[in-house]
Amino acid sequence: METRRQAVTLFTSVSLLIGIIVIIQLWLVAAALDALLGGQTAVLVPAAIASAVLLVINAGLLRLIVRLDSRVRRRTENDE
């Protein structure tokens, strides 16, 4: 039961981190669009690179959550 409680805490924390990263990505898209409309094209490549890095981080965190969930489910099924 303690492992399940720890998993819920980890799941919640990682989900919150994913949400924060998605908000940062949305901010980057808005800033890049504003720069594009303002004619400042030099900002676009760094914004795209930063967004791609955040995408990779989010994908890794999502993979972590999926693996954690499957591990907890297996452990729960074995305990029953």
C-alpha positions, 0 to 999 in steps of 0.5 A, a space after each residue: 500500500 505504501 508503494 501505491 501512495 508513493 506512486 500517486 504522489 510521484 504521478 501527481 508531481 510529474 503531471 504538474 511538471 508536464 502541465 507547467 512545461 506545456 504552459 511554457 510551450 504555449 508561451 513560446 508559441 505566442 512569443 514566436 508568433 508575436 515576433 513573426 508578426 513584428 518582423 523579428 525573424 531571428 527569434 523564431 529558430 531559438 524558440 523552435 529549438 527550445 520548444 523541441 527540447 521541451 517536447 522531448 522532456 515532456 515525452 520522457 516524463 510521459 513515458 515515465 508516468 506510463 511505466 510507473 502506472 504499469 509497474 504499480 498495476 502489476 504489483 497491485 495484481 500480484 498482491 491480490 
